[in-house]
Amino acid sequence: MPKSNLKIKLARYEIRTDYVNLTIFMSFVLLFLAQTFNVSSTIYFLIDVPIILMIWKNLNRFLHVLMWKPIIPITLTLVVIFIFMLVGSTMNNVPLGNVVYGIYKYYRGFLFFFSTLAVVDSASESRTFSFLKGIFWINVVLTVVEFFFLGINQDLLGGVFGTIVGVNQYTNLYFVIISVYCIEKIVNRDADRKELKQVLIMSACMLAIAALAEMKYFFAEFLLLLLIAYLCLPKKLKSIFSIILIIVAIIGFYNILIYMFPEFANLVNELKRGGFVRLADLQRHYSTDYDIGRAVIFKYSNQYLLPDEKNRLIGMGVGNVTSSSIVNNSFWVKNQMTHYDQFYTSYLYNEQGIVGFILYCLLYFEIFIIGLKALLKNKTRKYGTILIMLVCGYIMIFVYNMAIYSQLCFIAFWALAVMVKKCIKDEGEERR
């Protein structure tokens, strides 16, 4: 029996929760405090406390999960990555503090993934869903206040995530997870009328906020997730009307984005003119004519940031390209104007080279395979579809920003853990 439930007493009130939900709650609260009130980022270390306690109290279950048959490929890949990190950091003479910090940042999400797999149950899952939906409506209200009453928009419009430049990367990650939930309900029509209306309204709110916050990339993510759900889930006649409503909402709110920020109207025109090749060409730079863009991370990094073939193969070493001031961040100080740390593809390639980059992508592939196997079985088809949607959404985030490596990564790993467990639960304990 997992030991994860908690009773927290506040005055005369008693709150029942668990370590999984406490971790997710703290990631939201501490992120809000740091991004809104400029509280020191050292408070983020508090998020690790419930994770450590959860693993400590459920150590046998945690170790057992690592050896589940469907999970073994992920476990082995993470072991290989760990060995590779040690070799790479030794070859690059990375300071010990940087190595420890880099490994900690890389693995904390995966530790939460495995511990969630070990202890999560239907009650814990229900609590998290309720919390995430509650946060959603709070975020809608705060976003409306920030936009209409405080005049905040574009990259500064963050709702519950604060009001600093680039804060909408957290909104993007959060919305991708909520979108997966909403789209599955819309396409699969496995919800009652009340819940269907709710997910339709939530989808419209996300698209509206994406327009106000200039999150143009979210429209592409939402469309991709909708397409995956439509291709993988059973076709139901009664879902057609809801799908049409969503497509109308996508078109409508994207046009609102273009109306508010006309400079982005050219994106559609360029796409029509030159296709994705032209669109990629526009991503050669991030924000200036001298920094690195999403489409040229390998070419630019090889030319300006990675001095020789060794570094292109194994990177600069784990923890050696961090911007954190608690360790040696001289690489970042020297190269910060290139903005290599604005999206995880670039950050990871500079840190761990092509070998580390491929190994990280392999982890997604292994989780994708779990989803694909579940998709081919009628009993787990829905869960397999959701897991595939999550993986594809995270890959798009991996390319676009740093959210998957941020303090909000725990909701991403929670969603993966819940769906992986649902996908493999019918395989039986004896096969694990």
Buried (B, 14 or more C-beta within 10 A) or exposed (E): EBBBBBEEEEEEEEEEBBBBBBBBBBBBBBBBBBBBEEEEBEBBEEBBEBBEBBBEBBEEBBEBBBEBEBBEBBBEBBEEBBEBBBEBBEBBEBBEEBBBBBBBBBBBBBBBBBBBBBBBBEEBBEBBEEBBBEBBEEBBEBBBEBBEEEEBBBBBBBBBBBBEEBBBBBBBBBBBBBBBBBBBBBBBBBBEEEEBEBBBEBBBBBBBBBBBBBBBBBBEBBBBBBBBBBEBBEEEEEBEEBBEBBEEBBEEBBEBBBEEBEEEEEBEEBBEEEEEEBBBEBBBBBEEEEBBBBBBBBEBBBEBBBEEEEBBBBBBBBBBBBEBEEBBBEBBEEBEEBBBBBBBBBBBBBBBBBBBBEBBBBBBBBBBBBBBBBBEEEEBBBBBBBBBBBBBBBBBBBBBBBBBBBBBBBBBBBBBBBBBBBBBEEBEEEEB
